[in-house]
């Protein structure tokens, strides 16, 4: 390992992940899932110790994981999400780690541990879920679009209502006007986001349903062409021409199976999802936007006024933006600090511009 700072971060993150796997082993009920999470904890502990030994660093205590914010967040998530969804997110984190730190894994002889960990997470993320149906989860950002809508809603609510309240506060001395404008922005923005998300998801579902119907028609009207086309697809995946032709013929003998395979392989659509639930996405967007938009109004709600309310509102909004941005950076693998600073800078720039325009308009009206 070349970079000492990077090494320490890798070791800390490994202990954190080991603690998260241990937590998941404690909260799931299925014995097989418990076994897999415990094995993942062992693997991650081995990775942390191996890297610590290789780097001769003192970051080798499990307490690093036990007292991390990550563990608190996963403890909360485990109360609201089934373990397959959480495992899907953990799979994405592990895949990101393998991609970004391939050399570190290879140099310390962790090839087998990396492969086994990935296999276990694949099994946990794609196992039968609590409702008895089989789903695939690539990450916590599920195909339903609920988390995507929530993240966008929270971000939009924070930025739009922070800039709105700052602009109005800069041009109006009466805090009641700021509260009125902020409340209107919260309600109107939340409803607008929910409506837009609902229409977006419904439209996507309708588009996907139309594609599936057309694929179904093609299987009836151009059966031979579709069978040959699917054989070519299978051949491109590594089957010999004869194997691909034989497999395609077997699949085409069952219309429903053929339709599902064609939809998945040719269109890249999961026929069980088709775009997610529009109501879930709309509700997630509405609640998240309202939560974000409420932050800049808190100082006014508790009775602050004047420059104090503006300062506290800006600070509270900035802190919220940093937290949301840090969370996104942590989930995406780009880094918590980078994500927090990026979102904070965007929010500060938008707020500064709006505050300046509000002051200018207020002076003209005054």
Order of alpha helices (4+ residues) and beta strands (2+ residues): alpha-alpha-alpha-alpha-alpha-alpha-alpha-alpha-alpha-alpha-alpha-alpha-alpha-alpha-alpha-alpha
